[in-house]
Amino acid sequence: MADNELVLRFGTGEKEIEITLLSEQEKFGIIGVIAGKMLPGWVAIRVDELMNDDREFDVGALQKSRQCPYAVICLEPIILKGLRTGDALSLLTVFHELGHFVHGHASLRTDGSSEYDEKRKALIRQGKAQSDELEADAFAVEYLGVNIVIAGLNKLRQYMLKRYQTDAWDQEDVDLMNREIEIREKILIERDEENV
């Protein structure tokens, strides 16, 4: 391990996942690498320094890049900083996106189509969440535990509500985002109670 690298390990045995955070960016803007026997391949961590409102994700997203041979989890700088300190939102973000990768949701996540968005919104209006989001949450729970994932979702809600307080955002979209997080939390709590 080089100076100032940080290695985080989660899980055990065949399910162990190792996150290596580098002290400085490498080729393709990579700042970290995630590896594990149970992962279908390496996952790179890249930080989005642009912080503009036109990007296709909020705190983090699983992306495929023509420039990088690996799947990439792209994070806001604040999420990377929190990952180094064990922040619940940061841990949730990384493991949730890893869940999408493990379950093969990449094609859904990179679609960006209005049809995908409309289906998601329709489910939220019915008090439901998309199965890919619930599978990704379940993966995060497997590694972090339900309490950390729920704490991360609470921080996500607070972060998003603060970020989208301006008139530039459609209030219905903000309300649906908030409702989706509430639905996901409720489902996690119900599943946890069933397992007790």
C-alpha positions, 0 to 999 in steps of 0.5 A: 500500500502506498503512502496515504492510501486507505483500504476499507474491507467489508464482508468476509471470505468469498463475500469480502469487498475491498475498497482502496482509496488512492491519495491522488487521481490516476489515469482516467481520473480514478481515485479508487478501486473496488475489488472482491471475488464475488464482484463480476469485475473491478469497479473504479471510483472517480470523482465528478469535480464539475458539480453542475446541475446538468449531470445525470446523477446526484451523489453517485452513479454507476457508469460505463466509460469508453475511456476506462476499461472498468465499470465506474462509480462516479461520486461527488467530492463530498461523498468521497470525503465522507467515504474516508471517514465512514459517513453513512451517506457515503457508504450507502452511495458506494454500496448501493451503486455496487448493488446495481453493478452486481445485479446487472442494472447498468443498462437500466441505469445508463438509459436516461430515457424519459420512459424509464423516468416515467415508469419510476414516477408512476411506481412512486405515485403508487407507493412503490419503488423500482425493483432495481433500487430495492435490490441495490438497497438490499445489497447495501444492507448485506454489507452495512446493516439496515441501520447504516443504510437507513441513516444514509437514506435519511442523510440523502433525503436531507441533502437532496431537499437542501440542494433542490430548494430553489425554484429551478427544480420542479416541486413535483420531482422533488416531492417524488424523490423524497417519497421514493426515499421514504418508500425505500426506508419503509421497505427496509424496516419491514424486511428487517422486522420480518427477519427478527 
